[in-house]
């Protein structure tokens, strides 16, 4: 199970990086937008790896 969740998270990370390659360079509120992007990564990681 952990192999699949790790693989899924890695693929999701690559997909999000293609869409939003520089999260801290937004036109409006760059710090908060970058922090939100990192927190979404953390949320997805927790949701995928919990039982």
MODELLER restraints for C-alpha pairs under 7 A, 6 or more apart:
rsr = mdl.restraints
at = mdl.atoms
rsr.add(forms.Gaussian(group=physical.xy_distance, feature=features.Distance(at['CA:5:A'], at['CA:48:A']), mean=6.11, stdev=0.5))
rsr.add(forms.Gaussian(group=physical.xy_distance, feature=features.Distance(at['CA:5:A'], at['CA:49:A']), mean=6.38, stdev=0.5))
rsr.add(forms.Gaussian(group=physical.xy_distance, feature=features.Distance(at['CA:9:A'], at['CA:45:A']), mean=6.82, stdev=0.5))
rsr.add(forms.Gaussian(group=physical.xy_distance, feature=features.Distance(at['CA:23:A'], at['CA:33:A']), mean=6.62, stdev=0.5))
rsr.add(forms.Gaussian(group=physical.xy_distance, feature=features.Distance(at['CA:23:A'], at['CA:34:A']), mean=4.59, stdev=0.5))
rsr.add(forms.Gaussian(group=physical.xy_distance, feature=features.Distance(at['CA:23:A'], at['CA:37:A']), mean=6.66, stdev=0.5))
rsr.add(forms.Gaussian(group=physical.xy_distance, feature=features.Distance(at['CA:24:A'], at['CA:30:A']), mean=4.90, stdev=0.5))
rsr.add(forms.Gaussian(group=physical.xy_distance, feature=features.Distance(at['CA:24:A'], at['CA:31:A']), mean=5.74, stdev=0.5))
rsr.add(forms.Gaussian(group=physical.xy_distance, feature=features.Distance(at['CA:24:A'], at['CA:33:A']), mean=6.57, stdev=0.5))
rsr.add(forms.Gaussian(group=physical.xy_distance, feature=features.Distance(at['CA:24:A'], at['CA:34:A']), mean=4.48, stdev=0.5))
rsr.add(forms.Gaussian(group=physical.xy_distance, feature=features.Distance(at['CA:26:A'], at['CA:33:A']), mean=6.82, stdev=0.5))
